[in-house]
């Protein structure tokens, strides 16, 4: 299944970006693409990121996000994409 994930920073919990954090995020994105989990990743000008992910279920996506740094500092919305259209 495909999922549309919108991640927006929570101002009160937003953390400063460092070169180390950017490199870690780049490595994670590359690994997820190689593993076939991440189809696309877009940065929003207004702040935040949009991901198109492949996963077995909503719970798998939710668990991936909770185990990442996104779960603590960002507002996350997860939508299942209907592929039958």
C-alpha positions as CSV (number, residue, x, y, z in Angstrom):
1,X,0.0,0.0,0.0
2,X,1.0,3.6,-0.6
3,X,0.8,6.3,2.0
4,X,0.9,10.1,1.7
5,X,2.7,11.5,4.8
6,X,2.8,15.2,5.7
7,X,5.3,16.3,8.3
8,X,5.2,19.8,9.6
9,X,7.4,21.2,12.4
10,X,5.8,22.0,15.7
11,X,7.1,25.5,16.6
12,X,7.4,24.9,20.3
13,X,9.4,21.7,19.8
14,X,11.3,22.6,16.7
15,X,15.0,21.8,16.9
16,X,17.8,23.7,15.1
17,X,19.2,22.0,12.1
18,X,22.8,21.0,12.0
19,X,25.0,19.6,9.3
20,X,25.1,16.3,11.1
21,X,21.3,16.2,11.2
22,X,21.0,17.0,7.5
23,X,23.6,14.3,6.6
24,X,21.7,11.7,8.8
25,X,18.5,12.6,7.1
26,X,20.1,12.3,3.6
27,X,21.4,8.9,4.5
28,X,18.0,7.8,5.8
29,X,16.2,9.0,2.7
30,X,18.7,7.2,0.5
31,X,18.4,4.0,2.4
32,X,14.6,4.1,2.4
33,X,14.6,4.7,-1.4
34,X,17.0,1.7,-1.9
35,X,14.8,-0.5,0.2
36,X,11.7,0.5,-1.8
37,X,10.0,2.1,1.2
38,X,10.2,5.7,0.0
39,X,8.9,6.6,-3.5
40,X,9.2,10.4,-3.3
41,X,10.1,13.1,-0.8
42,X,9.3,16.8,-1.2
43,X,10.2,19.8,1.0
44,X,7.5,22.4,1.4
45,X,8.4,26.0,1.1
46,X,6.2,26.8,4.1
47,X,8.1,24.3,6.2
48,X,7.8,20.5,6.5
49,X,8.1,17.6,4.2
50,X,5.8,15.3,2.2
51,X,6.6,11.7,1.7
52,X,5.1,9.0,-0.5
53,X,5.8,5.7,1.3
54,X,5.2,2.0,0.6
55,X,4.2,-0.1,3.6
56,X,2.0,-3.1,4.5
57,X,-0.3,-1.1,6.7
58,X,-1.0,2.3,8.4
59,X,0.4,0.8,11.6
60,X,3.7,0.1,10.0
61,X,4.0,3.7,8.7
62,X,3.0,5.0,12.1
63,X,5.6,2.9,13.9
64,X,8.4,4.0,11.4
65,X,7.6,7.6,12.2
66,X,7.4,7.1,16.0
67,X,10.8,5.5,15.9
68,X,12.3,8.4,13.9
69,X,13.2,11.9,15.0
70,X,10.0,13.1,13.2
71,X,7.7,11.7,15.8
72,X,9.0,14.0,18.6
73,X,9.2,17.4,16.8
74,X,6.7,17.3,14.0
75,X,3.0,17.2,13.4
76,X,2.4,14.1,11.3
77,X,-0.6,13.3,9.1
78,X,-0.8,9.9,7.3
79,X,-3.2,9.2,4.5
80,X,-3.7,5.9,2.6
81,X,-3.5,6.5,-1.2
82,X,-6.1,4.6,-3.2
83,X,-4.3,2.9,-6.0
84,X,-7.4,1.6,-7.7
85,X,-8.3,4.9,-9.4
